[in-house]
Amino acid sequence: MLADDILETARSLVAAYAAAGLRLVTAESCTGGLVAAAITDVPGSSAVLERGFVTYSNEAKAEALGVGLELLRAHGAVSAQVAVAMAEGALRHSRADVAVSITGIAGPGGATETKPIGLVHLAVARSGRETVDAVCHFGDLGRRQVREAAVRKAFEMLAGALFERALPEQRS
């Protein structure tokens, strides 16, 4: 179902997150749960994956993750602002330490002049750290290929979240 390199990366991530004692939550739109599916393909992944949200509609993003409808109206579901809100919302609505979110246009439809097929926004939120976001322009590779590319990028960002430094303590 998923490419071998994706499954191999999932195995490595599960091992690394288990060793670090960190739990993950996913908030997926255009990938429809592929990140969670790859992770749960790994035996022992229950020690790492706390839960996954598939929030395909704007209503689901608002209801399950707390993404503001005004934010969705102002920027659209496929935006950096919404990707960040999805990741931070997933973290707030779970017991996980790290959240990854993905929202994009896999095609073949849904594109606009300013938001073409292959545009994907991702974000990773980690407790006590700054949320990191990324934008990818994969192009019109085909629906499956865009989704797989988004999963690969999500895994890359999750690997990076293991090594990011904590934010300095705030002083009053």
TALIN-V449728 format. One line per field, one symbol per residue. ss: DSSP state (H for helix, E for strand, C for the rest). A space follows every 50 residues. Layout:
ss = ???
This chain:
ss = CCCHHHHHHHHHHHHHHHHHCCCEEEEECCCCCHHHHHHHCCCCHHHCEE EEEECCCHHHHHHHHCCCHHHHHHHCCCCHHHHHHHHHHHHHCCCCCEEE EEEECCCCCCCCCCCCCCEEEEEEEECCCCCEEEEEECCCCCHHHHHHHH HHHHHHHHHHHCCCCCCCCCCC
